[in-house]
Amino acid sequence: MEKTLDNGMHVILKKDKRAPVVTSHIWYKIGSADEVSGKTGLSHALEHMMFKGTKKNPGGLFSEVIAKLGGKENAFTSKDYTAYYQTLPSQYLEEAIKFESDRMTNLVVSKDDFLKEIEVIKEERRLRTDDQPEGIAYEQLYASAYNNSSYHDPIIGWMEDLHNMTEEDIINWYKNWYAPNNATAVIVGDINFDETFKMVEKYYGSKKKVDIKKRIERNEPVQFGEKNISIVIKDKPSYLITGYKVPSINTKNIEKWECYALSVLSGVLSSGQNSRFQKILIKDKKIASYADSGYSMFSRNEPLFLIDVNPMLGKNISDIEIELNKIINELKTKLVSQKELDRIKAQVLASEIYQQDSIDYQARILGMAKTSIGDTNIIKEYTSNIGSVTASQVRKVAKKYLVANLKTTVKVNDDK
């Protein structure tokens, strides 16, 4: 069930009565992709501040009540959106909606709270990025691959921007983007449609629309040739990550089947013990301890098709690159066998079906589709579209997108 309130807020309800549990999400179409140079990290910092409370529900009261009711809550920020959720026994759903609606428009951002929390965020950045070779490489990959795209900057923000951020920046970001007409409520679980919709309307319906700030469009210029970045980190293990610029479902002037073929291509490379990476890099050649690929078609802007590898101790990154090039070139020249294609498609679909057992995953995929793509019907079409991918289409997208002028590679080396 999908409806839109008079104030522009989208409401998505899905019934799943296998357990007397419900998950309640609120998604805001605001993420790091909406930030500009010098003001990075605002979306993530605001996520932290949303747990500081309102006048009616100060401090950590919201979290305390949810815990006492036997529930759990959290939030996450991406490049494309920020989302908050509570999962709890279904009889307490109204409590979650009431609290969440309060902080949509009544958040209190004090200077003292901000100054404490920004130090927490800086420490989070140190632990997850600055002290981790994979974190540094991932950040440098996006900063190097994208010259102008809004995906250039890290979600957590650059440290210099965190130093310069103020509580006024947070307040302005909150006022600009946290509004019913920039939000989607997603509720999945043991619910009654009519009762739940009335509940949402009761707490959100009176909230006024906000004149949403126009998003700055940052088009990426043409890339001329492959980009290679080498990082030296003393006493840290070596690591390689590569990204190819590829389309998402939102990309204009492409055939939509390409996105599904890219998903299957990623599966061919790294899905399961019989995938190309597992068989060649880990089992046969024994040059990697870990190898994976990833692609998200549900991106507002053009994402990266990612490949990352941890070499075995004592193995050179150059050897990894040689084997990766062989694997990719074979996919460009030879068709994947029908047996391998059927296996990969079955694994991709099985993974999707398995994850649907989680009401939280169901809510996440609905929220992501609505916020990033603007249409949840894409979820219903996903299975048939993956099933329709052919070996020829997999080869076509490999030839079209896994090429030098769309490629950026970051290598972390240990300088002993």
N, C-alpha and C positions, 0 to 999 in steps of 0.2 A: 504494500500500500504506500503510495506517494501522494503528498499534498503540499501546497504552499500556502502559508499564512498570508493574511492581507499585508503584513509588513515585509514580505519578501523572504521570510525564513522557510527553507525547505524542510520537510518532515518525511522521513522514510521509516516505515514500521514493517517488521518481519516476524511472523509467528513461528516459534520453535518450542513445542511443549514437552520435549523429552525430559526436562528437569525443571523444577520450580525456581528457575534462575533467569535473570534478565541482565543485559548489558546496555547501558545508556551512554551514547557518544554525542559530543558536539564538535563539529568540524568547522574551522574557519579557513576561508580561502586566503591565507596569508602565510608566507614562509620566507626563507632566506632569499628566494628568487625575486622577491619584491623589494629587497634592500638595495642601497646604492653604496658606492665606494665611500669609505670614511664613516659609514653608519651600519656596518655589518654586525650581525649577532643580535639584532633587536628582537626578532621573532622568538628566538630561543630564550633570551633573557626575560621577555614578557611571560613566556610559559612558566618560568621559575616564579615570577612575581605573582602569578595568578593563585598561588597557594598561600599567599600572605593574608588573605581574607578581606572582608568588607566590614562596614560599620555594623551591619546586622549579624554577621558571622565572622568575628575577628580571628586573627591568628590561624591556628591549625584546627579550628572547630569542625570544619567541613570534613577533614580527613579523620578526625577522632570519631565523629558520628558514623561515618561509613564503616569504619573498622568495628565499632560496637554492634553494628547491624549485621556483622558477618560478611562484609563486602571488601572489595579492594578497589583502588583507584590509581590512576596515573595519567600521564600525558606524553605526547611526543611531537617534535617539530621536524619537518622535512624541508626540502627546498621549495615544495609546492603548497604546503598546508601546515596547520597546527591543530591538534586534536586532543580532547580531554575525554576520559571515560571512567565509568564506575560499573563494576559487575557485582551484583548482590542478589539476595533472595527477592523474588518478584513482588512480594507484598510490600517491599520498602521502596519501590521504584519512585514514588512521588517525592520521597526525601531527596533522592539524587537530583531529580529534575528541579526541585525547589532551590537547592543549593546552587546548582550550575547556572540557573537563570539569574540568580542574584549577582554572581560575579561576572556575568556578561556585561553589565552596565554599572555596577557599583563597587568595582575594585578600588581599594585604598592603596596607593603607592607612596609610602613614606620614605624620606631620605635615609633614615637609619636602616630600614629594612633593605632598601636598595644597596646601600654601601656594604652591608653584610653579604647580601646575595651575590653581588658582582664578584666578590672575592671567591665565593664558592664556585662560580662559573669559570673564573680564571684557573682555579685549581683543577677543575674538570678538564679544561683544555690541556693543561700540563700533563695530566695523567693519561688522557685518551689520545692526544695528538703529539705534543712536543716530546714526550718520553717514549714514544712507540714508533719504530721504523715504518710499520705499516700505516700508521696514522699520518705520519709526515708525507709518505709517498702518495697516499690517497689524496691528501690536500693539495700537494704539488701537481698531481695529475690533472685535477680540475682547473687549477689556476693556470696551468700551462696549455691545456687543450683548448680552453675558452679564453679568447682575448677580450671579448666584450659581452658575451652572453651572461645572463644573470646567474648561471650555474658556476661562474668563475669563483665566487667567494664561498668560504666554508660556512656551514649552518651555524656553528658555534661562534663564528666571527673571528676576525684577526685580533691578536692580542692587543695591538696598538689601539684598535677601535674599542675594545673592552675597557682599556685604561681611560679613554676619553668619554665613555658613555655616561649619561646623567639620568636621574629619575625623570627629568622633563622629557627626555627622549622616549622613555618607556610610556609615559602618560600620553604623549602625542601619538605614538604607535597604536596604543590601546584605543584611543578615541577615533582614530582614522579607520581601523579595521575590525574591531570587535563590535559587531552590530548584527541584528537579526537578518538583514538583507545581504550579509556576507557569511552566513552560517547555514549549516545543515545539521539537523538532529537526526540521529540514527539509533533506533531502539530495536533490539532483537531479543527474543526469548519467549518466556511464558506470559504472553500478554493478550488482552482483549483490544482489538483495533479501535473501537469507538471510545472506550474508556481511556485508553492511552492517548489518543489524539486530543480528547477533551482536556486531559491533564497537561499536555504540551501547550495547548492553546491558552489554558488558564495562566500558566507562568510566563510564557513568551509572547503571547498575542498582544499584550498592551505595550510592548517595547517599541520604541519609535525607530523608523528607518534613519540611516545616516547617509549623508552624501559621500559615497565611497570615493576615496581619492583615486584618480586615474593612475593606472599602473604604467610604469615606464617600460616601453618596449626596447629591449637591447638586442639587436640583431647581430649575429655572429658573422664576421667577415670570412671570406674564402680562405681556406688553409692551403698553403703552397708547400707540399712535401711533408715528410714525416718529422715529428718533433721527438727529440731524445733528451732526457734529463738524467743526469747522473748525480747521486747524492752519496756522500761519504759520511758514515756514522761509526765512530770508533767503538769497538767491542759490541756491536749489534749484528745479528744475523742478516745475511743478504736477502733481498726480496725484489720481486719484479711485478709491476702492474702496468697493464696496457689498456687503453681505452680508444675505441673507434666511435666517431660521431655517427649516430644512426637516427632514424625517425622514430617518433612516437605516434600513437593514434591521432594526436592533435596536429601533426605535421600536415601542412597543405601540399597539394599537388603530388601526392604519392598514392600508390595502390595500397589499400589497407591490408591486403594479404601479406605484404612485406613484413609487417610487424609480427604476425603470427609465425611466419617463416623464420624470423630472427629468434623467436622464442624456441622454436624447434631446433634451430642451429645451436643455440646455447645448450640445449639438452644433449645434442650429439656430442658436443665437446666435453661436458662435465656431469651429466646426469647418470648416476649409478656406477657400479663397479666395472661395467663393460663399456663405459664411455671412452672416447679417444684419449683424453688426458689421463684417466686412470690406467688404461692399458699400456700406453706408450711412455708417458713421463714417469709414472710411479712404479708400475709392475715390470715392464720390459727393460727400459733404459735405467731405471732406478736413480734418476737424477733429481727427482722432486719428492718432497715429503707431503706436499699439498698442492693441488692445482684446481682452479675453479673458474667458472665464467658466470656472467650475470647480465640480465637485460630486463628493463621495466618499460613496457609499452604505455603504462598509465602515467606519463609525465606531461606536464604542461608545456615544456619546451623539449628540444631535441636532447635525449640522454646520451650516455656513453654505453657502448657494448663492452663490458669489462672482462678482462682476463687477468688473474693474479696467481702467482706461483711462489712457493717457498722452496728454494733449492735444498737438496740434501746437503748435509755438512760436508764441506770440501769440494762441492761441485760448483762449477763456474756458471754465472748467469749467461754468458755467451753460448754455452752448450744448450741451455734451456731455450734461448732465442732461436737457435738453429732448428731444434725439434719443433718448436711452435710454428715456425715458418713452413716446415714440411707438412704439418698437420693441416694448416690453413690452406696451403696451395693445393693439397689433395682434395679438399672440400670445394675448391674453385674449379677443379678440372674433372673430377669424377663424381658420379651420382652416388648418393648414399643408397645402400641396398634397401630393398623393400622390407627385409627382415629387421634391419637396424632402425629404419624409419618407424615401423610399426611399434617396435619396442620403446623407442623414445617418446612417441606420441602417447602410448599407454602410460608411461611413467609420468609424463607431464600432467596428463588428465587424472591419474590416480592420486598424485600429490594434491591437486586442486580439490578433488572429491574428499580426500582424507581431511584436509584442512577445514572443509565445510562442516565437520563435526563440531567445531568450536564456534559458539555464538559470537565470541569476540572477533574471530576471523571473518565471519559473515558480516559483522558490522563494519569492520575495517575495509573490506573490499567494496562494500556499498558506499561508504563515506569517501573512499579514495576515488572511485569511479565518478561519483556525483561532483566532487570538488575539483578534480583535475580534468575530467573529460566532459562533465556536464550531463552525463547520460548513464543510467544504471543498466540499460538494456544490453550494453556491451558484455555484462556478466553472463546473461542468458545465452548470448551468441558465442561465448568463448570456447565451449566444448566443441561445437560444430566447426568453428573456424580453425581450431587447432587440428581437428580430425581431417580437414580438407587440404592441409598443406602437403605438397608433393615434393618428391626428391629434386625435381627440376627447380622448384621454387627455392629450396634450401641452397642449391648451387648458385642460383641467380643472386640471392642476397649476399652470399659470401663473396661473389665476384664484384658486386656493386659497392659493398660497404667495408669489407675487410681489406682496405687498400691504404697505401702510404699517405695520401693527402687527406685522410680522415683519421690518421693514427697518431697517438701520443704514447710514449713509453717512459716510465720512471723506473730507474734502477737504484737500489740501495746497496752500497758496497761497504765492506768492513775494511778500514785502513789500519792494518796492524803494524 
